[in-house]
Amino acid sequence: MNQAIQFPDREHLDPNLNAICFPVLVNGMGLTCAIHTEALHQRFGDEEAMTLFSNHRWDLEEEAERCIRRDEVDVQGWVWLSVK
């Protein structure tokens, strides 16, 4: 399956979800990717969550892309990255 996947630079910290959320366009359709701040800290250390996301953005986007290609999107159109 050949999909055009783009990640706009519009990430934000959602305090209600305690997660960094970042949009993705898949063939023009908008989805949301997210990773809990706890997962960021477990993976990458003790810096501020947005800093960790920025520092590891490319790796997280690649992981999200793999999840999308495997159709690991929930019914609300969200892709959640987990602790590794």
Secondary structure, DSSP 8 states (H G I E B T S, - for coil): ----EE--S--EEETTTTEEEEEEEETTEEEEEEEEHHHHHHHH-SS-HHHHHHHTHHHHHHHHHHHHHTT---TTSEEEE---
